[in-house]
Amino acid sequence: MTARTFVAEWVLEPGTGKAIEVRAGQVLRIEQIDGGQCVDFNAFNLHDYKEFMHCGRTRTVHGFNPSTGTFLWSAPPRERAMFYLLADTVGRNDVLFPRCSAYVYESTYGFSAHTNCHDIQAEAQREYGLTPDDVHDSFNLFMATEVLPGGAVRISRQDSRPGDHVELLALIDTLAVPNVCGADVMRTSNFFLKPVKVTVFEASAEDLARVPALPVLRSQRTPKDFRNAVIKSDRELRRDPAYEPSFLNTPLSVTEVAVELDDDELALLRGYEHTPLYRGDLGAALRDVFFSWWEQQYVTSPNGAPTVTASSPTADERQPS
């Protein structure tokens, strides 16, 4: 077995975070020292900070509690995997709740100055020229959350122990920013703040071999594909008088398609016709039946998520010869 190579290590004290360059092929381990500590995590493309980890896409693909064998995805229109979760000894992480902020502690608890994840993140990534506006929703490591019947959400006390850890394998060059969550008056970290250890390794061959291949799609766009690839240098928004709209596939058109049904098929369809959903629209009911069948037959991942298979072509394999 090929051993990993140690790169660097830090201990993050309560109230602090650290911006860390984690290159493609390196492993970031975030580890409990005393146990019971939530860690908020932001991540950016090291070469283009406008590409960042997106909790919404990650949540859609992997659910509310991503764990071992899942990916952390970047925001649209990039939508590519930034990290692969190699290991997770607890199995309770969260992409549902937003980071805690100064506003939360003042509005709820009356603390006008209280350590919080947004401000910790902002200060840590300031080392790389990023501002408080660049902080994004966090991947909340070791945070025990759940969705209750009826849609309410809840944070529970966590049971992580010393030595418990999450390992993230970088698939692109990243700026990773873990911070020790500042929620000492919530269940998030069991009403206390503790330090955590962060270590970077060069991945072993076995680590790299565990990552499933992902499809490379035309819809994963980068600035070279944008109509406007220039990042605004000022804050005020002004209308571009030369702007002409150019929307994809517009103007949209509707084409009627005749569908022949026998008497038995028509009788089945009429069972849907008068439901409150379609209000007697037989064509709408038929569209529902057809596309529901199509989803069951051909959509292999939930919620339209990217299909992850061991046989998916790599980027190199998809390049034209």
C-alpha positions in Angstrom: 0.0 0.0 0.0 1.3 3.4 -0.9 1.7 5.7 2.1 0.5 9.3 2.1 3.0 12.1 2.3 2.6 14.6 5.1 2.4 18.3 3.9 1.3 20.5 6.8 -0.7 20.6 10.0 -2.5 23.2 12.1 -4.5 23.4 15.3 -7.4 25.8 15.0 -8.4 27.3 18.3 -12.0 28.3 19.1 -12.9 31.5 17.3 -10.4 31.0 14.5 -10.2 29.6 11.0 -7.5 29.1 8.4 -7.3 29.6 4.6 -5.4 26.6 3.2 -4.2 25.9 -0.3 -5.2 22.3 -1.0 -4.0 21.3 -4.4 -5.6 18.7 -6.7 -4.5 15.2 -5.4 -4.1 16.4 -1.8 -6.2 15.2 1.1 -7.5 17.6 3.8 -8.2 15.9 7.1 -10.3 17.8 9.7 -10.1 16.1 13.0 -11.7 16.3 16.4 -9.3 16.9 19.3 -11.7 16.9 22.2 -14.8 15.9 20.3 -18.2 17.5 19.9 -17.1 20.5 17.8 -18.8 21.6 14.6 -16.5 22.9 11.8 -17.8 25.2 9.1 -16.1 24.8 5.7 -15.9 27.1 2.6 -13.9 26.3 -0.5 -12.9 28.2 -3.7 -11.2 27.4 -6.9 -7.7 28.6 -6.2 -7.3 30.1 -9.6 -10.8 31.6 -9.9 -12.6 32.5 -6.7 -15.9 33.0 -8.4 -16.1 29.2 -8.6 -17.0 28.1 -5.0 -18.5 25.1 -3.2 -22.3 25.2 -3.5 -24.4 23.7 -0.7 -27.5 23.8 -2.9 -26.1 21.6 -5.7 -24.4 19.3 -3.2 -27.7 19.0 -1.3 -29.6 18.2 -4.4 -27.1 15.4 -5.5 -26.4 13.9 -2.1 -29.1 14.9 0.3 -28.9 16.9 3.6 -26.1 14.9 5.2 -23.3 14.1 2.7 -20.8 11.5 4.0 -18.2 9.0 2.7 -18.4 8.4 -1.1 -20.0 11.7 -2.0 -18.7 14.9 -3.7 -18.7 18.6 -2.9 -19.9 20.5 -6.0 -19.3 24.0 -7.2 -22.1 26.4 -8.1 -23.8 26.8 -11.5 -22.7 27.3 -14.2 -19.5 25.4 -13.3 -21.2 22.5 -11.5 -18.2 20.3 -11.1 -16.9 18.2 -8.3 -14.3 20.1 -6.1 -13.8 17.4 -3.4 -14.4 13.8 -2.9 -15.3 12.6 0.7 -12.8 9.8 1.3 -13.6 9.2 4.9 -16.1 10.2 7.6 -15.9 8.5 10.9 -19.1 10.1 12.3 -21.4 10.3 9.3 -23.2 13.5 10.4 -22.5 16.5 8.2 -25.0 19.2 7.1 -25.7 21.3 4.0 -29.1 22.5 5.1 -28.4 25.2 7.7 -26.6 28.5 6.8 -23.6 29.7 8.7 -24.2 31.5 12.0 -23.7 35.2 11.9 -23.4 38.3 14.1 -27.0 39.1 13.4 -28.1 35.7 14.8 -26.5 36.3 18.1 -27.6 39.9 18.5 -31.2 39.3 17.3 -31.7 36.1 19.3 -29.4 36.4 22.3 -28.7 40.1 22.6 -24.9 39.7 22.0 -23.8 42.6 19.8 -20.2 41.2 19.5 -20.1 37.4 19.5 -17.8 35.0 17.7 -19.6 33.6 14.6 -18.9 31.5 11.5 -19.4 34.3 9.0 -17.0 36.7 10.6 -14.4 33.9 11.3 -14.6 32.8 7.6 -14.3 36.4 6.4 -11.2 37.0 8.5 -9.5 33.7 7.6 -10.0 34.2 3.8 -9.0 37.9 4.0 -5.4 36.5 3.9 -6.2 35.8 0.2 -7.8 39.1 -0.6 -11.4 37.9 -0.2 -14.1 40.0 1.5 -17.0 39.3 3.9 -19.2 39.3 0.8 -17.3 36.3 -0.6 -18.2 34.0 2.3 -20.7 31.4 1.1 -23.0 28.9 2.9 -20.9 26.3 4.7 -20.5 22.6 4.6 -21.1 22.0 8.3 -18.9 19.2 9.4 -20.0 17.0 12.4 -23.2 19.0 12.7 -26.3 16.8 13.5 -29.4 18.1 11.8 -32.7 16.6 10.6 -35.8 17.6 8.8 -39.0 16.8 10.8 -42.4 15.9 9.5 -44.1 19.0 8.2 -40.8 20.6 7.0 -39.4 22.0 10.3 -35.7 21.6 10.8 -33.7 20.8 14.0 -30.1 20.9 15.2 -29.3 18.1 17.7 -26.4 17.6 20.0 -23.5 15.7 18.3 -21.6 12.7 19.5 -18.2 13.0 17.7 -15.3 11.8 19.8 -11.5 12.6 19.9 -9.9 11.4 16.7 -13.1 11.4 14.7 -12.4 13.0 11.3 -13.5 13.9 7.8 -11.1 13.5 4.8 -11.6 15.5 1.7 -9.7 14.7 -1.5 -9.2 17.8 -3.7 -10.1 17.2 -7.3 -9.0 20.7 -8.4 -6.7 23.3 -6.9 -8.6 24.9 -4.0 -8.5 27.4 -1.3 -10.1 25.5 1.6 -11.3 27.5 4.6 -12.3 25.5 7.7 -13.3 27.3 10.9 -14.2 26.4 14.4 -17.9 27.1 14.6 -18.6 29.9 17.1 -22.0 28.6 18.3 -21.3 28.1 22.0 -24.9 29.0 23.0 -26.4 26.4 20.7 -26.6 22.6 20.5 -24.4 22.8 17.4 -21.2 22.0 19.4 -22.9 20.9 22.6 -22.8 24.4 24.2 -19.0 24.6 24.2 -16.1 25.5 21.8 -13.1 23.2 21.3 -10.0 23.2 19.1 -9.7 21.0 16.0 -6.7 19.7 14.0 -6.3 20.2 10.3 -3.8 18.2 8.3 -2.9 18.2 4.6 -1.4 15.1 2.9 -0.4 14.1 -0.6 -2.9 11.4 -1.5 -1.8 7.9 -2.0 -2.5 5.9 -5.2 -5.2 4.0 -3.2 -6.9 7.3 -2.3 -6.9 8.4 -5.9 -8.2 5.1 -7.2 -11.3 5.3 -4.9 -12.7 8.4 -6.7 -15.5 7.4 -9.2 -15.2 8.8 -12.7 -17.6 11.7 -13.5 -19.0 12.7 -16.9 -17.6 16.0 -18.4 -20.5 17.9 -19.9 -20.8 20.8 -22.3 -23.1 22.6 -19.8 -20.2 22.9 -17.2 -19.3 26.4 -18.3 -16.3 28.5 -17.4 -15.6 32.3 -18.0 -14.4 31.6 -21.6 -18.0 30.6 -22.3 -19.6 33.7 -20.7 -21.0 36.5 -22.8 -19.7 38.8 -20.0 -16.5 37.4 -18.5 -15.4 40.6 -16.8 -15.8 40.8 -13.0 -17.2 44.1 -12.0 -14.6 46.3 -10.2 -17.1 48.7 -8.5 -20.2 48.1 -6.3 -22.8 50.2 -7.9 -25.1 48.6 -10.5 -25.7 50.5 -13.8 -27.7 49.6 -16.9 -25.7 48.8 -20.0 -27.4 50.9 -22.7 -25.9 48.7 -25.4 -27.4 45.5 -23.9 -29.5 43.4 -26.3 -31.2 40.3 -24.7 -30.2 36.9 -26.2 -31.9 34.1 -24.3 -31.3 30.5 -25.0 -33.9 28.8 -27.4 -36.1 31.9 -27.6 -38.7 32.6 -28.7 -40.2 29.4 -27.4 -42.8 27.6 -29.5 -45.3 24.9 -28.8 -45.9 22.0 -31.2 -48.9 19.8 -30.9 -48.3 16.1 -31.2 -51.2 13.8 -32.0 -51.2 10.7 -29.8 -53.5 7.8 -30.7 -55.0 5.8 -27.8 -57.2 2.8 -27.8 -60.4 2.7 -25.8 -58.8 1.0 -22.8 -55.9 3.5 -22.7 -58.3 6.4 -23.0 -60.3 5.1 -20.1 -57.2 4.8 -18.0 -56.2 8.3 -18.9 -59.6 9.7 -18.1 -58.9 8.6 -14.5 -56.5 11.5 -14.3 -58.5 14.0 -16.3 -60.7 15.3 -13.5 -58.1 15.5 -10.7 -57.7 18.9 -9.1 -54.2 19.0 -10.6 -55.3 19.1 -14.2 -58.8 20.4 -14.0 -60.1 18.3 -17.0 -57.1 19.0 -19.2 -56.6 15.6 -20.9 -53.4 16.7 -22.7 -51.8 17.8 -19.5 -52.7 14.5 -17.8 -51.1 12.6 -20.7 -47.9 14.6 -20.5 -47.7 13.8 -16.8 -48.2 10.0 -17.5 -45.5 10.0 -20.2 -42.8 12.0 -18.4 -43.4 10.2 -15.1 -42.8 6.9 -17.0 -39.8 8.4 -18.8 -38.3 9.4 -15.4 -38.7 6.0 -14.0 -37.2 4.4 -17.0 -34.2 6.7 -17.8 -33.4 9.0 -14.9 -31.0 7.0 -12.8 -30.1 9.6 -10.2 -32.5 11.4 -7.8 -33.6 15.0 -8.6 -31.9 15.1 -11.9 -28.5 14.8 -10.2 -25.4 14.0 -12.3 -25.0 10.2 -12.8 -21.9 8.9 -11.0 -20.7 5.5 -12.2 -17.4 3.7 -12.2 -17.5 3.5 -16.0 -18.1 7.2 -16.7 -15.6 8.7 -19.1 -12.8 10.9 -17.8 -12.0 14.3 -19.2 -9.1 12.9 -21.1 -11.2 10.1 -22.6 -13.8 12.6 -23.8 -11.3 14.7 -25.7 -11.5 14.4 -29.5 -8.6 12.6 -31.2 
